[in-house]
């Protein structure tokens, strides 16, 4: 259920969800902070088996929606862990106003995890606002939807053709074409990317790409080469 990726960092794969006729796998990341509390990134459907596995790692204190698209299972997690704080960007707070939110996610990490995790917000994208995290101990960067790579056969029929044109099934992890076209302010996106590339990244995790244990910074740079200065 929980797969150890690095020290104090685990992955859990969830059920498939459908969005705009496309099926997407779901993935959650669990980080155990230096105070023993758990940081839950992009929570997946909460089964009893998953809950037991998570409870075995420590107390859930922070449940994080990393962009404006990954919020389907927040309510169930909040019911299960009412003492935990929900965190999201302001755009999602407005979208899911029925939920009880904690601090907004910004370019500076919340004090509760500032010793363990850094973060940068990628803004001014018409599709989503996304927070990219960096787990310091394992030197792992964590993206949500801005970097993707599906197996060539994941999408069938016309969906496969659309995914290929969108670069979702490109030979290497990259930014889908729709996200590239959706930036309203590329200078702002470039500034965020420069902060991300300043991290000493080794591992790379994303919601829709295979986990990468080594060379993650180079993968990020190649994925965003269209945004970098010539």
C-alpha angles and dihedrals in degrees: 000000000000116000119200109232099169139340108311092357125103137176127214123189117216139193124293118268127198123227123174090345093307123114116225130187116230128225133185129196125208121199122188107214124217090260090056096253121129126242110203114202119199097344118223128210107309113234124177090249092054092045092053091049093049093046088055090063099052144283117322107235105154129040112187131198100200097197140005093269102053104072107100097112101035095102093055091050092048090053091049094045107028091164091061122093121235115222129193144140115278092254091063093044087060092045094050100034092153090072124084106242132196126202119340117251113248141157092290120065119247112260091246092067103019092110092057110026136040125194146192129194120226103209141177097050117136093216102047148340108233133193115211115205133202122205103210101200095055095028089232124155115210120207127176115198103337091085119042141163123174125183111264092248098047095096119049133208118344090354089062091053092049091048091051093050089047090053091240089129097039118144091255133030110278145152111280113246093242091060092048091053093045098065112113093186116031093177090061091047089050091053091052091048092052089055090049093049089052089067115095090240120184105155126045128200128181134170093245109029138070114273114261119206102183136033095020096149092057090049090053092048092051092046090055099035089118089063099044121092115265 
